[in-house]
Amino acid sequence: KGRIIGQGGRNIRAFERATGVDVDLDEAPGEARLSSFDPIRREIARVSMIKLSRDGRIQPSRIEEVVAATRAEIEKLMFEAGKKLAEDVGAYNLPNEILQEMGRFKYRFSYGQNMIIHTMEETKIGLAIARELKADVEIVRLGCLLHDIGKVISEEGSHVELGVILLKKYDFSEKVINCVAEHHEDDPFSSIESIIAFISDAVSGSRPGARYENYEEYAKRLKKLEEI
């Protein structure tokens, strides 16, 4: 911990500046708590801290070097994760920038549910429904795959609005964009494909065990069931 803090706190300041996370060393001996609302920054900081601790050479210039190298590694990991997610649901020839954004799902959770798992599950449900109803499978595939992409964009606005802006930038078809725009019923449904994307999202999110449940609410529900 002394090496992490450095003389006059210079090392810990350099680490926080390079990673954008807060470091708390007041935990149990041998532990450091890394705090940030951004899960990707947090992961870069976690891996960097492990590397620096093992290496032992902890000084501002070395910290910057390790954090930069780790950031490049994580960016590459995210791109591969986005590419794999797209391939797993049969979506090919997507722009690299879209694959990179999708790769951020690897470190993003919504209501305790990992976004890669949710997106894959939701897309497979959507494809099954689309085939059964003779809807446009390709529209549903992309609509489901990209419905939550706005959640990983760090700008002002709802995830629906940000997702629509991003897809328009890369010239996705109007029907695919509408699936994203309408999957929370912000706009009236314009097609059967939009309805399928909405239903698939609801099914994946509401299945038992998909999302973290508040303990107190769960206990209340059990009590009501017992009373019934």
Number of C-alpha atoms within 10 A of each C-alpha: 13 10 16 24 18 16 11 8 12 14 21 25 16 20 27 15 14 18 22 17 21 17 18 12 17 11 9 8 8 8 11 16 13 17 16 15 9 14 16 20 19 19 19 23 27 19 16 23 20 11 17 18 14 10 9 11 14 21 19 18 12 15 25 17 12 21 22 15 13 19 19 12 12 18 17 14 16 22 21 16 21 24 21 16 22 24 12 13 18 13 15 11 9 13 9 12 13 18 20 19 20 29 28 24 26 19 17 17 16 13 11 12 16 16 23 21 15 21 26 18 19 24 27 21 20 28 25 14 19 21 12 10 13 9 16 14 18 15 22 29 24 26 28 32 27 23 28 23 25 23 23 19 16 10 10 8 12 11 20 21 15 21 23 24 14 17 19 13 9 12 9 15 13 12 18 25 24 22 30 30 24 21 25 18 13 11 10 13 17 12 13 16 28 26 20 25 33 23 18 25 23 14 16 22 19 11 9 10 10 16 17 11 12 8 9 9 10 11 11 11 12 12 11 10 9 8 7 6
